[in-house]
Amino acid sequence: MTHPLLIDTETLQGKLGRPGLVIIDVRGKAAYEFGGHIPGAVNSTWHEYSDPNAVAKGLLDPDPSRMQQRIRALGINDDSEVVIYSNPFDNWGDEGRMFWMLEYFGHKNLRILDGGWVKWIDERRPFEHGRVNVKPGTFVIRINKDAAILKDELRAVVKQSHPQVVIVDARSLEEFLGKEVSGIPRAGHIPSAINIAWNGFLNQNATVKDLQAIQSGLEDKGLHPDQEIVCYCTGGVRSAWLYVVLKLAGFQKVRNYAGSWWEWSRDFACPVEKDFQGLQKVLGVDAPARPS
C-alpha cells in the first residue's frame, strides 16, 4: 500500500544502511536481541517513556530533558527518516504508540513498516541478532499539542454538548460495555464515546487493510474527516494505533488521550457509563430473574 505514513518491506530493504535512516523495533528486548531484528534497527519500547511516578502507566514522563535524551539515544536527529515496526499480531499496537509519541514530540518524518516483522520474516528478508549501538542524535523536542488531550480538557468536553468532537474507545466491546478488569477501579466507558476496537484493521499478512474499506467502516460508525476525534483505551497504546489508522484514513484532527482508562477511572470526578444489559448479551449471560 502506498501511503506517506507507511513504508513497504521492499522499499525499506532498499534503504538499509543509508545515512539518516533510523529503524525502531518496539518489541520486547528478548524478541529483539535473540529472536532477530531488521539490520541496523535499535530497540525501544513505550514503557521507557512513561511517567515513573504515575499510577496511570500510560502517562508520558513529564521531564522533557529526560525524554529528549532518550529519543536522542536512538540516534534520532530532527531530519532523520524514522521507520517503526513491531510484530503486529503480538502486541497492543505498540508501533502506533511510538509513532504517536514521536509525532507529539514534534518529529516530522515518521513511517510505520506495513506488515512489520511478520511480513519481513515471511518474505525471508535479512535480519541480525544482538543489540545495535548508535551515535546519539541531536533531536530537539517541540511539543505538538494538537496530537494529545489531557484529562481535564477531555472532562470539560464531556460535560457539554460536543457535536464536532467524537470520543472513540479503542478497547474491546466487553471492556467498553463494562467488563470488570483487574487493577481498574471502575468499569465502563466515557459518556458519549463510541466503540471502535483497535485490532480490526489488519490483513492476514499483518498489512493494513484497504483504506477505502477502512474509511467506509468508519463512516458506518458515524465518523467523518471534518470532525475532531479523541481516542482512548486503557493506557493510550491501543488508542495510539487507532490514532494512526485514522490518520491513514484521512482524518487530520485526531488526538490521543495517553492517561486513558487507567487515569480516568481513578478520578471519581470523571463520569463513567456502563451498559450492563449489553454486556450480558455479548457474554451470553442470562439476566437474573427478578424476585416476585
C-alpha positions as CSV (number, residue, x, y, z in Angstrom):
1,M,0.0,0.0,0.0
2,T,1.4,3.4,-1.0
3,H,0.8,5.9,1.8
4,P,3.0,8.6,3.2
5,L,2.7,7.2,6.7
6,L,3.6,3.6,5.7
7,I,6.6,2.0,4.1
8,D,6.6,-1.4,2.5
9,T,9.2,-4.1,3.2
10,E,10.8,-4.0,-0.3
11,T,11.3,-0.2,-0.1
12,L,12.8,-0.4,3.4
13,Q,15.2,-3.2,2.5
14,G,16.5,-0.9,-0.3
15,K,17.1,1.8,2.2
16,L,19.1,-0.3,4.7
17,G,22.4,1.4,5.7
18,R,21.5,4.8,4.3
19,P,22.6,7.8,6.3
20,G,19.8,9.5,8.2
21,L,17.6,6.3,8.4
22,V,16.6,5.2,11.9
23,I,14.7,2.0,12.3
24,I,13.0,1.4,15.7
25,D,12.0,-2.1,16.8
26,V,9.4,-1.6,19.5
27,R,9.1,-5.3,20.5
28,G,10.5,-6.5,23.9
29,K,14.2,-6.8,24.5
30,A,14.3,-10.6,24.3
31,A,12.5,-10.8,20.9
32,Y,14.7,-8.0,19.6
33,E,18.1,-9.4,20.7
34,F,17.6,-13.2,20.5
35,G,14.7,-13.6,18.0
36,G,16.3,-11.3,15.4
37,H,15.6,-7.9,14.1
38,I,16.0,-5.8,10.9
39,P,19.6,-5.0,10.3
40,G,20.6,-1.7,12.0
41,A,17.4,-1.4,14.0
42,V,17.5,0.0,17.5
43,N,15.2,-1.2,20.3
44,S,12.9,0.9,22.4
45,T,9.5,0.2,24.0
46,W,6.8,2.7,25.0
47,H,7.3,1.8,28.7
48,E,10.6,3.6,28.7
49,Y,8.8,7.0,28.2
50,S,6.1,6.6,30.9
51,D,5.9,8.8,33.9
52,P,7.9,6.9,36.6
53,N,5.8,8.5,39.4
54,A,2.3,8.0,38.0
55,V,-0.1,5.2,38.8
56,A,-1.6,5.6,35.4
57,K,1.0,3.8,33.3
58,G,0.2,5.4,30.0
59,L,1.1,8.9,31.1
60,L,4.2,10.3,29.5
61,D,7.2,11.3,31.5
62,P,6.7,15.0,32.2
63,D,10.5,15.7,32.2
64,P,11.2,17.0,28.7
65,S,15.0,16.9,29.1
66,R,14.9,13.2,30.1
67,M,12.6,12.4,27.2
68,Q,14.8,14.2,24.7
69,Q,17.8,12.4,25.9
70,R,16.1,9.0,25.5
71,I,15.0,9.9,22.0
72,R,18.4,11.1,21.1
73,A,19.9,7.8,22.3
74,L,18.1,6.1,19.4
75,G,20.2,8.1,17.0
76,I,17.4,10.4,16.0
77,N,18.1,13.9,14.6
78,D,15.5,16.5,13.6
79,D,15.8,15.4,9.9
80,S,16.1,11.7,10.5
81,E,13.8,9.3,8.5
82,V,12.3,7.2,11.2
83,V,10.7,3.8,10.5
84,I,8.9,2.0,13.3
85,Y,8.0,-1.7,13.4
86,S,6.8,-4.5,15.6
87,N,5.1,-7.8,15.4
88,P,1.5,-6.5,14.7
89,F,-0.1,-9.8,15.9
90,D,1.8,-9.9,19.2
91,N,1.4,-6.5,20.9
92,W,-1.2,-3.8,21.7
93,G,-0.5,-1.5,18.8
94,D,3.0,-0.6,20.2
95,E,4.2,0.7,16.8
96,G,1.3,3.2,16.8
97,R,2.2,4.3,20.3
98,M,5.8,5.1,19.3
99,F,4.6,6.9,16.1
100,W,2.1,9.0,18.1
101,M,4.7,9.8,20.8
102,L,7.3,11.0,18.4
103,E,4.8,13.0,16.5
104,Y,3.6,14.6,19.7
105,F,7.2,15.5,20.5
106,G,7.5,17.2,17.1
107,H,9.2,14.8,14.7
108,K,8.0,15.3,11.1
109,N,9.3,12.3,9.2
110,L,7.8,9.1,10.6
111,R,6.6,5.9,9.0
112,I,5.4,2.5,10.1
113,L,6.6,-0.7,8.3
114,D,3.5,-2.1,6.7
115,G,3.3,-5.8,7.8
116,G,6.0,-5.3,10.4
117,W,8.2,-8.2,11.5
118,V,5.6,-10.7,10.4
119,K,5.8,-9.8,6.7
120,W,9.6,-9.1,6.8
121,I,10.3,-12.6,8.0
122,D,7.7,-14.3,5.9
123,E,9.5,-12.8,2.8
124,R,12.8,-14.1,4.1
125,R,14.4,-10.7,4.2
126,P,17.8,-10.1,6.1
127,F,18.0,-9.9,9.8
128,E,20.5,-9.9,12.6
129,H,20.8,-10.6,16.3
130,G,22.2,-8.7,19.3
131,R,21.9,-5.1,20.2
132,V,22.7,-2.2,17.9
133,N,24.6,0.7,19.3
134,V,24.3,4.1,17.6
135,K,25.8,7.6,17.9
136,P,23.3,9.8,19.9
137,G,21.3,12.1,17.8
138,T,20.5,15.8,18.2
139,F,16.7,15.8,18.1
140,V,15.0,18.8,19.8
141,I,11.6,18.3,21.3
142,R,8.9,20.7,20.0
143,I,5.6,19.7,21.6
144,N,2.8,19.2,19.1
145,K,-0.3,19.9,21.4
146,D,-2.7,19.0,18.5
147,A,-1.7,15.3,18.9
148,A,-2.8,14.9,22.6
149,I,-5.5,15.7,25.0
150,L,-5.3,15.7,28.8
151,K,-7.8,14.5,31.3
152,D,-9.1,17.9,32.5
153,E,-9.7,19.1,28.9
154,L,-11.5,15.9,28.0
155,R,-13.7,16.0,31.1
156,A,-14.7,19.6,30.1
157,V,-15.6,18.3,26.6
158,V,-17.7,15.5,28.1
159,K,-19.7,17.9,30.4
160,Q,-21.0,19.9,27.5
161,S,-22.6,19.3,24.0
162,H,-19.8,18.4,21.6
163,P,-21.2,17.6,18.2
164,Q,-17.9,18.2,16.4
165,V,-15.8,16.2,18.8
166,V,-16.2,12.4,18.7
167,I,-14.7,10.3,21.5
168,V,-13.6,6.9,20.4
169,D,-12.9,4.0,22.8
170,A,-10.4,1.6,21.2
171,R,-10.8,-1.2,23.7
172,S,-12.7,-4.4,23.2
173,L,-16.5,-4.3,23.2
174,E,-16.6,-6.1,26.5
175,E,-14.4,-3.5,28.2
176,F,-16.4,-0.7,26.7
177,L,-19.7,-2.1,28.0
178,G,-18.4,-2.5,31.5
179,K,-16.5,-5.8,32.0
180,E,-14.5,-5.7,35.2
181,V,-10.7,-5.7,34.7
182,S,-8.2,-6.4,37.4
183,G,-6.4,-3.2,38.6
184,I,-9.0,-0.9,37.2
185,P,-11.1,0.9,39.8
186,R,-14.2,1.4,37.7
187,A,-15.5,-0.4,34.6
188,G,-17.4,1.2,31.7
189,H,-16.6,3.9,29.3
190,I,-16.5,7.7,28.9
191,P,-20.0,9.1,28.3
192,S,-20.9,9.7,24.6
193,A,-17.9,7.6,23.5
194,I,-18.4,5.1,20.6
195,N,-16.5,1.8,20.5
196,I,-14.1,1.0,17.6
197,A,-11.9,-1.9,18.6
198,W,-8.2,-1.2,17.7
199,N,-7.5,-4.7,16.3
200,G,-9.8,-4.8,13.3
201,F,-7.6,-3.1,10.7
202,L,-5.1,-5.7,9.6
203,N,-5.0,-8.3,6.8
204,Q,-3.8,-11.9,7.5
205,N,-0.3,-10.9,6.4
206,A,-0.3,-8.1,9.1
207,T,-0.5,-5.3,6.5
208,V,-3.1,-2.6,6.9
209,K,-6.4,-3.3,5.2
210,D,-7.6,-1.4,2.1
211,L,-8.1,2.2,3.1
212,Q,-11.3,2.6,1.2
213,A,-12.8,-0.3,3.2
214,I,-11.5,1.3,6.5
215,Q,-12.9,4.7,5.5
216,S,-16.3,3.1,4.8
217,G,-16.3,1.3,8.1
218,L,-15.5,4.5,10.0
219,E,-18.3,6.3,8.2
220,D,-20.7,3.5,9.2
221,K,-19.7,4.3,12.8
222,G,-20.6,8.0,12.2
223,L,-17.0,9.3,11.8
224,H,-16.2,11.9,9.2
225,P,-12.9,13.5,8.4
226,D,-14.1,17.0,9.3
227,Q,-14.7,16.0,12.9
228,E,-12.2,16.2,15.7
229,I,-11.5,12.7,17.1
230,V,-10.3,11.9,20.6
231,C,-9.0,8.3,21.1
232,Y,-8.5,6.4,24.3
233,C,-8.2,2.9,25.6
234,T,-6.7,1.6,28.9
235,G,-3.2,3.2,28.7
236,G,-3.1,5.1,25.4
237,V,-1.4,2.3,23.4
238,R,-4.3,0.7,21.5
239,S,-5.8,4.1,21.0
240,A,-2.4,5.4,19.6
241,W,-2.7,2.6,16.9
242,L,-6.2,3.8,16.2
243,Y,-4.8,7.4,16.0
244,V,-2.5,6.1,13.2
245,V,-5.3,4.3,11.4
246,L,-7.4,7.4,11.5
247,K,-4.5,9.5,10.1
248,L,-4.2,6.8,7.3
249,A,-7.9,7.2,6.6
250,G,-7.5,10.9,6.0
251,F,-8.6,12.3,9.4
252,Q,-6.5,15.3,10.3
253,K,-7.8,16.4,13.7
254,V,-7.0,13.4,15.9
255,R,-5.8,13.4,19.5
256,N,-4.8,10.6,21.8
257,Y,-5.5,10.5,25.5
258,A,-2.4,8.9,26.9
259,G,-3.7,8.6,30.5
260,S,-6.8,6.8,29.2
261,W,-8.9,4.5,31.4
262,W,-6.0,3.9,33.8
263,E,-6.3,7.6,34.7
264,W,-9.9,8.4,34.0
265,S,-11.3,5.5,36.1
266,R,-9.3,6.6,39.2
267,D,-10.7,10.1,39.2
268,F,-14.2,9.9,40.6
269,A,-14.9,13.4,39.3
270,C,-14.8,11.9,35.8
271,P,-18.1,10.4,34.7
272,V,-18.5,6.8,33.7
273,E,-21.2,4.9,31.9
274,K,-21.9,1.2,31.7
275,D,-24.2,-1.0,29.6
276,F,-24.9,-3.9,31.8
277,Q,-27.6,-5.4,29.6
278,G,-25.4,-5.1,26.5
279,L,-22.5,-6.8,28.3
280,Q,-24.7,-9.7,29.4
281,K,-25.8,-10.1,25.7
282,V,-22.3,-10.1,24.4
283,L,-21.1,-12.5,27.1
284,G,-24.1,-14.8,26.5
285,V,-25.2,-14.5,30.2
286,D,-28.9,-14.5,31.1
287,A,-30.1,-11.7,33.3
288,P,-31.0,-13.0,36.8
289,A,-34.7,-13.4,37.4
290,R,-36.4,-10.6,39.3
291,P,-38.0,-11.7,42.6
292,S,-41.8,-11.9,42.5
